[in-house]
Amino acid sequence: MIRIRKHLAEHWVPPAIGIALFLFLWSMLAQGSETLPGPAKTWDSAVVLFSDPFYQKTPNDQGIGWNILNSLGRVGIGFGLAALIGIPLGFMIGRFGFLDKMTSPIVSMLRPVSPLAWLPIGLLVFQAANPAAIWVIFISSIWPMIINTAMGVRQLPQDYLNVARVLNLSEWKVFTKILFPATLPYMLTGIRLAIGTAWLVIVAAEMLTGGVGIGFWVWDEWNNLNVEHIIIAIFVVGIIGLLLELLLIQIAKRFSY
């Protein structure tokens, strides 16, 4: 019994106090504002909203469930393409010094560019909103994967590679037996950073491109002056981002060497 109380006091009481304080401050702000809805009013709107999340009336009037799935689909495609290109490129950059020196100024110059600055380029090249949004996800996700993977390769002790040369291991053996296991924690860190960035960026990209997606839904609700739905969308985006990160943390624990 004492152990249970101690566990509750350490792991459940502090978050409960934090949430209660947040709701209290939110209620106080809502009482002093004519436009900001309080927690109770927002909760009632959420119950109605999620009672039918997958309705379809018109292509631009669909339930929040469809908007979330469309956003996740774009993130999945852009993130997957970034992983397909960024992770192998990170291995090569970390492994070969000449390639590292050749790509370093390009990566250093392009990495700080705001992801949304790439959106006009995507619209110009693809002539459509959906691939342009995927392009923005791709270009914002690829840098953490390249940089962290290359860093992991560089952190590999030189003694490991010296032993590989003595044993006359092929480059494939060096990769599968030495580089990949040693670099995996760094690579997974890059993946976690990339998925967080991708989910943040898709909301802003969809606000600008339109279509079906959580970002467009937020902008549409703003045009309708439905503040309760905007607040609900903020919580939905935060919860999904948290779940994605927790999923990757569990994968990292499962595959860490």
GINORZI-V882875 format. One line per field, one symbol per residue. phi: phi as a letter, one per 20 degrees, with the letter a starting at -180 (. if undefined). burial: # if it has 9 or more other C-alpha atoms within 8 Angstrom, else .. A space follows every 10 residues. Layout:
phi = ???
burial = ???
This chain:
phi = .ffffffffe ddfgffffff ffffffffff fecedefegf fffffffffe fbfcfcdcgd ccffffffff ffffffffff ffffefffff ffffedffff ffegffffee fffggffefg fffffelbff fffffffgfe efffffffff ffffffgfgf ffffffelff ffffffecff ffeggfffff ffffffffff fffffffeen nerfffffff fffelefgff fgffffffff ffffffffff ffffdfe
burial = ......###. .###...... ..#..##.## ......###. ##..##..#. ..##...... .###.##### #..##.###. ###.###.## #####...## ..#...#... ....##.##. ###..#..## ########## ########## ###..#...# #..#....#. ..####.### ########## #########. #######.## #########. ##...##### ###....... #..##..##. .#.....
